[in-house]
Amino acid sequence: MNFLRCRIYKHPKEERMARTWGTTAPGLPYIEEAIKNAGNWLIGGNLEVIEPIKYHDGLDRFRLSPADLRNEFTKRNADAVFAFQLRNPVHNGHALLMTDTRRRLLEMGYKNPILLLHPLGGYTKADDVPLSWRMKQHEKV
């Protein structure tokens, strides 16, 4: 990965917590894991990916870049894309939301709305269903 016109700046952890969650109170799991334990510096700018990272965990085929996703949506003739990001397996409530969203998009005049399921894999709880099993379910959806 090459960084082009990169900028390094101090990680404003307190501000980020306050703006995102409206609190800086200790104890929220994501805050503890992802914000407070993160480094004190952030880097931003344009980047050029030379070669995508491969994890060789059987899930690499699901890790698509934004360009790959756009190509897939074009290939499928999508005129709208609606996304759900999930940490848990799809359950009836999720299925109803997905079905209703698709129905509403069709009522709005879209001809081929496509669902993008975006499972969380990194910060999950110890008793969560493993990502590999959730991906098997997502393939069926």
N, C-alpha and C positions, 0 to 999 in steps of 0.2 A: 504494500500500500504506500503510495506517495501522497504527501500532503502538499497542496499547492496554496500559496497565500494563506498559511495557517496563522492562527492567533492563539496565544496561550493566556489564560486569565484565571484569577483566583476563583475557586468554587464557592459561591455564596450560599452555603448550606442552610443557614437559618432562613434567609430570604426564600430560598427554593421550597423549603418545608412550609413556610407560612403562606406562600402564594399557591402552592399545590393543595395542601390539606387544611389550610386555615388555622394551623396550630404548629407549635414547636415542642409540644409536650412529648416527653420520652415515652417509650413503650410501644409505639405503633410499629408492627413488624417490618413493613417496607422501609420506613424511615431508618430504623436501626440497621437493616441489612444493606440498603442501597445508597442511602444518603450519608448517614453519620460515619459509616465505615469506608466510604469512598475517599479517594485522594483529595488533596487540598487544591489541586489545579485541574482545569479543564482545557481541552484543546478543540479548536473549531476551525472551519475553513473548508475549502474544496478539497476533495480527495479523489484519488484515482486508484481503483482497485486493480491490482495487477493480476492476482489470481485469488478467487474466493477460497475461504477457509473450508477445508473438508474435515469433518469430525469422525468419519468412518464408523458411525453408530447406527447405520441403517436408516437414518432420517435425512441424509444430505439431499436426497431428491426433493424434499419438501421445502428446503431453504432457498427460496427464489429471491432474486434481486428485484428492486422496483421495475427495472427494464424488463426482466423476465415476466413479471406479473402483467405489465402492460401488454407484452406480446401475447401472453396467454389469453387475456381478455379480448384482444383484437381477434385472435384465432377463433375464439368462441362467439364472436359477433356480439359482445356485451354492449348494451347501450346504457347500462347503469351497473354499479358495483356496490353491494352493501356488505359490511364486514362485522363480524363478531369476534371479539378476543375473549378467550376462555381459559381459565385455569383448571376447571373441572371437566369431567365428561359431559357431553351434551345430554341434558335431561328434558323432560316434557316442557318445562317452562321455556327453555331455550328454543326448542323445536317450534313452539307456538309463536314466539317472537320472530323467528326466521320466516315462518310461513306467512305471518301477518305482514311483515315488512315486504316480502315479495309480492303479496296480493296488493298492497297499497301502491307499490311502484307500478304494477301492471295497470291499476286503476288510474294512475297519473299519466298513462300513455306510453310508458316504456314497454318495449316488446320483448326484451331478453335480459332482465336483470340477473346478475350472477352473484352468488354468495361466496365471500372470502372468509373462511374460518381461520382464525389466527390464534393458535394455542400458545399459552405461556409455557416455557420450558425451564427457565432458569430459577427464578425465585418462587418456589412452590413450597408447600408445607410437607412435613415428613410423611404424613398419612395420605397425601394426594395419590391418585391413580397415576402410575408412571406414564411419561410422555409417549413411549412407544405403544402402549395400549390405547391411549387416547387417540393417537394418529390412526390406528386401525379403525376406530369408530368414526373418525372424521372422514376417512376414505369412503365409508358407507353413506354418510350424509351427502 
